[in-house]
Amino acid sequence: MAAPIQFQIEEEKYARKILEKAKNLVKQNSIEFSQVINFGNAGYNIVKYVKNKANKVDLIVIGSRGRGTIKEIFLGSTSNYVLHKSPVPVTVVK
């Protein structure tokens, strides 16, 4: 089993790769883009970041794994948490 720090390094590499694609896509459409890679409770960290007025976030676009409503009630969901706790509009993409 990989050590936790090695896992985090691999996850960060993957995140940077995905964010680079996103940055290139929005750049083509003249949309401002900023990125933050954070580990821990994703929903909580996203909402905390957005609530910090210095970050000037006016929209969150977040993916959904497409779990059913019943599983979402029992398991929780990052997109569901952000949707209900965010002080700015949220677009959930499937």
N, C-alpha and C positions, 0 to 999 in steps of 0.2 A: 504494500500500500504506500502511496506517495505521502511524503511528509506534508503537513498543512501549508507550510511556506511554499513548497514546490507547487502545490495545487493552486495557491493564490497567484503565483507567478504565471502559471499557464492560463488561468482565468483572465488575468490582466492582459496578456498577449492577445487572447481571443477578443476581449472587449475592445482593445485598441484597433484591431483589424476591422471589426464591425463598425466602430465609430468613424474610422477613416473613410469607409464606403459612404456612410451617412453624410459626412462632412463634404465629400465631393459632390454628392447628389444635391444638397441644398445650396452649395456654392454656385452650381449651374443655374439656379433659380433666384440668385441674389437674396437668399434668406440668411439672416444672422444665425450663427451656430456656436454653441459652447459645449464643452464636455467635461464631465466629472466621472471618475471611476471610484467607486466606494464599495466597501465590503461590509456585510452585516445584514440587518433587517432592511430589505430593499424599500418596501413601502414607507416605513418610518423615515429612512434617510432621504428619500425623494421629497416627501412633504416638508421635512425639516429644511432641506436646501431651498425649496421654493418659498418658504415662509421668511427666509432671510432676505429682506428687501434689497440688500446690496447686490444680490444675484440677478435682479430684474427679470424674472421669469414671467412671461405672460401667457404661456400655453404649454401643457404637457402632452406629448404624444407617447403613448405606452402600448405595448403589445399585450395580447391576451392569449393564453394557452388554449382557450376554447373549452375549458372544463365545464361540465354541466352545472346547473344551478344548485342541485342537491350537494354535489361535492364541494362547491364553493362555500356553501353554508357551513359545512363541517370542517373543511381544511383551511379556509381563508384564502385570500388571493391578493397578490400585490396590486394588480390593476384595480380590483374592487376597493381595496384600502385607499389607494391614491384617489380614485374617483370620488369617494365620500369624504375624504379629509383635506383635499387640496383647496387652497384659497383662490386658485386660478382655474380656468376651464381645462378640461381633460378630454382628449380624443383617444379612444381605445380602438386599436387596430387588431383585427384577427388575421 
